[in-house]
Amino acid sequence: MSTRFHKKVGRMLRQPFRNKILSKYGKAVLADTWNGLLLVEAGDFAVARKLLDKGEYDRQDIEWLTKNLGGSAGHIVVVGAHIGSLLIPLSKISERVTGFEADLTNFELVSRNLLLNQVTNAKVNNKAVGASAGEVTVRRNRLNTGNSSISLKPIKDLPTVDMVTLDSWLADDKDPVSLMVMDIEGHELHALKGGKNTLERTEMLYIEYSPSLLKNHDSTGVDLLEYIGRFFSDMYILHGGVQHYSVKEGMEFLASISDKRGLLRNLLFTKKPLHSA
């Protein structure tokens, strides 16, 4: 059996013991990190584990984004806020932040984390974001709560949440979006299709790219990148450094490594080249 399988089994066996420290009424533990004071779930072996073990999460990417925003931003939109480990540090350089988080437990944690960090310029909404309005099912991953996702199909005994579109939710907001951050476990293309007008006035898009997760939502990496290419000209791949391509060139490069198992890259799209990159 693979090492990956053994690690997953190990996490499943350890999770009850990590949760036990919270006893019957404990909800989360507090991590004092570079990203802020953050309530995290003890049984989460992804973001929470890094915050608890390393004291930071995605610091390099956040600092790079902050630098290329010139140290200040207007409106930032975060689709897939999770517990706020990225939203909260970005809120420090922005005039205002609009966030969306579909999973109720994650939403409760990010709401409390905003209070803990005295963030007054951000509003997170317990909504899913998609191509059309409706109601969707939330599938929670207890080992990796940031990997929780939505399903357009009803699933028995699982919770539901309202889904909105970016264009309808932000219809009355005419200001430019300095940065849109999107990490919704493969549902990205659908969410972007519901945000055409918003993308027209979005200066930068920072998004997680995972062909395997996109496949779970009936889309592909090519579909996603072709759609993004309608609005942005340049692509930056953040992975052990920064690689700059035109969107077309970036599509070709990502296609060349698309067969790599578990491929995941953080991508930044811009309407013009970044001077500091």
C-alpha positions, -999 to +999 in steps of 0.1 A: +000+000+000+011+036-007+027+059+018-001+083+011-027+057+022-008+049+054-006+087+062-043+090+057-051+060+079-027+074+106-045+107+106-079+090+109-066+071+139-051+101+156-080+125+150-102+112+178-073+116+203-066+152+191-103+160+194-105+144+229-084+172+243-113+195+237-135+173+258-173+175+254-179+212+250-146+223+233-149+237+198-114+248+189-080+256+201-063+290+199-031+294+177-010+325+181+005+328+146+020+351+121-015+351+103-032+362+135-049+348+166-068+319+151-092+294+165-085+261+147-100+226+150-077+202+167-086+173+144-077+192+112-044+179+097-039+205+071-041+243+077-047+239+115-017+216+118+006+240+100-006+269+121-001+250+153+032+234+143+048+262+123+031+293+135+022+304+100+004+294+068+011+305+032+032+334+046+054+336+015+024+339-009+006+364+013+037+386+015+042+383-022+006+393-029+009+422-004+041+434-022+024+434-056-006+452-042+018+480-033+012+474+004-024+487+002-056+477-016-092+488-020-118+460-022-106+424-017-130+395-024-123+361-008-143+331-020-136+302+003-126+321+034-121+289+055-110+301+090-094+333+078-057+325+077-054+343+044-083+368+048-072+383+081-036+393+071-049+407+038-075+427+057-047+447+072-038+462+039-072+466+024-100+492+027-126+464+029-130+427+024-160+406+013-158+369+021-178+338+014-176+305+033-201+277+026-192+253+055-211+264+087-183+253+112-157+271+091-179+302+089-184+302+127-146+300+132-138+327+107-164+350+123-149+345+157-114+350+143-124+383+129-135+394+164-103+380+180-082+401+156-103+432+158-110+432+121-137+457+114-134+461+076-144+426+066-177+408+062-179+371+056-211+355+044-222+319+050-229+314+013-217+292-015-207+309-048-216+294-082-229+300-117-265+305-105-285+310-073-299+280-055-293+256-027-264+232-025-252+204-002-220+209+019-196+179+021-174+184+052-139+169+053-131+165+090-094+156+084-088+187+061-116+212+068-102+235+040-110+207+016-148+208+024-168+212-008-202+216-022-224+194-043-252+206-066-270+174-060-289+167-027-272+142-004-292+126+023-283+137+059-259+164+048-264+201+055-274+226+028-265+262+022-277+290-002-256+295-033-253+330-048-235+345-078-208+371-075-225+394-099-258+393-081-242+397-046-220+426-057-244+441-082-246+474-064-208+476-059-192+495-088-157+499-072-128+480-087-118+447-070-081+450-062-078+412-056-101+383-058-090+351-039-107+319-048-102+284-033-133+263-034-121+228-041-128+225-078-160+246-081-139+276-093-151+277-129-187+277-119-182+305-095-163+325-121-190+320-146-214+337-122-191+366-119-185+379-154-192+415-146-172+413-114-142+399-133-143+428-157-134+451-129-111+427-110-074+437-112-059+404-099-072+369-094-054+345-070-068+310-074-060+274-065-055+251-096-061+214-092-072+193-122-083+164-100-106+187-079-119+204-111-128+170-125-150+164-095-171+194-106-174+184-143-147+209-155-111+207-165-080+228-161-082+238-198-118+250-193-109+270-163-078+287-179-096+295-211-123+312-193-099+332-171-080+342-202-110+362-213-103+387-185-066+385-178-034+385-199-006+373-175-002+343-152+021+338-123+027+303-109+037+303-073+055+271-065+089+271-050+094+305-066+075+326-092+072+318-128+057+343-152+038+334-184+012+348-207-021+330-200-017+310-232+019+300-224+009+291-189-019+269-202+007+250-223+030+246-194+003+234-170-009+210-197+026+195-199+025+186-162-012+178-159-007+141-155+013+146-123-007+130-095-021+154-070-011+184-091-019+217-072-006+251-079-014+286-067-019+309-097-021+347-099-037+363-129-033+400-138-044+423-166-008+435-171+027+423-161+038+430-125+068+452-122+081+436-090+077+400-101 
